[in-house]
Every structure is written in structure tokens, then in C-alpha cells.
Amino acid sequence: MEKVTPAVQATVFILASAVIAGGVMAAHWFNNVDRYPGLEERINQYYELERQNKWSKAYAYFAPDFKTKISQQFFISKKQKSTSDWKLTSFEIQHATKKDGKLKVKMELTGSPYTSGKNNKTTVSNKKTKRIVWSIWENVNGNWYAWQTSSRDIKSFNYDVSLN
């Protein structure tokens, strides 16, 4: 077996360090939501309302043009129905991609299914599931508004702004 020289060891160390540093920088670049002032805060506020099932307040986070197409009453009824089998418990922003003046934001949602317990009371299961969803956000006069907060919206509201 050949002996590894100090020069080879140093080269391997430098290359490994460069790969690790590049990975850390790429991870920061990939989670690039901080490049868009106010976006992360708005997304966090919206999904916290969704976690609490506060649909009338969540509706305020949708774009003005969205609201001309979808009434608040219709929005609330569809959101209640689309979340009737699953309770959002946490969420994480993955990254954003800009396209056609809007941002497509990849999210990881964690939740639990509802189960029937004693006396048919509905409770949240201990089982956790994760969903990757794309939300669509637009900056209107300095404020970020949602067009879509999950792929379920496409079915619920019968429109698609998925920015493929």
C-alpha cells in the first residue's frame, strides 16, 4: 500500500473544505427569501393564521386581484373543507424562485391527521406527516400578498397560477 504524502493530504483537505464551504453557501443562497424584504414575515404570519384555522384573517393576506375572483365566504368554506382531514402544526420556508413578477415559494408543511376518539370527538393524531407545497406571492405597492398557499388551492378555487 502506498503512503499518502503530505502534499496529497493537503490537496484533499483543501478540496474537501471547498466542497463543504460551497455547500453551506449554496444552502444559504437556496433559502433566499431574505432577498425579498418583508416576504418571510408575511409568509410566517399567514401560515400561523392557517395553523390556527383563522380563515377570515388569513384571507387578508391574499392579493387584491385574487379577492376580485374569490369571495371571502367562498375562500373560508374551501379552506375549511381542504383542511378538514389534516391539522397544520409547523411550517418551514425552503426557497423562492422569481417568475413573471411573482415569487414561487417552496414550503414544507408538517401536520397531523384528525382522528375520531372517545364519544366521536375529533382529535389530532400523534402521527406527523410532511407535505411539500408551492405558494405564490406577489409584491403589491410594497406589501406581499398570496395568490396560492398550497397546491390544494388549485382544486379548491378552480384556478392555477402555479408559474410552471
DAHUVEN-V809799 format. One record per run of one state. SS is the DSSP state (A for helix, B for strand, O for the rest). FROM is the first residue (numbers start at 1). TO is the last residue. If there is no record, write none. Layout:
ss->SS from->FROM to->TO
ss->SS from->FROM to->TO
//
This chain:
ss->O from->1 to->5
ss->A from->6 to->30
ss->O from->31 to->32
ss->A from->33 to->35
ss->O from->36 to->38
ss->A from->39 to->51
ss->O from->52 to->54
ss->A from->55 to->59
ss->O from->60 to->61
ss->B from->62 to->62
ss->O from->63 to->63
ss->A from->64 to->69
ss->O from->70 to->71
ss->A from->72 to->82
ss->O from->83 to->85
ss->B from->86 to->99
ss->O from->100 to->101
ss->B from->102 to->116
ss->O from->117 to->117
ss->A from->118 to->120
ss->O from->121 to->121
ss->B from->122 to->124
ss->O from->125 to->128
ss->B from->129 to->140
ss->O from->141 to->142
ss->B from->143 to->148
ss->O from->149 to->151
ss->A from->152 to->157
ss->O from->158 to->164
//
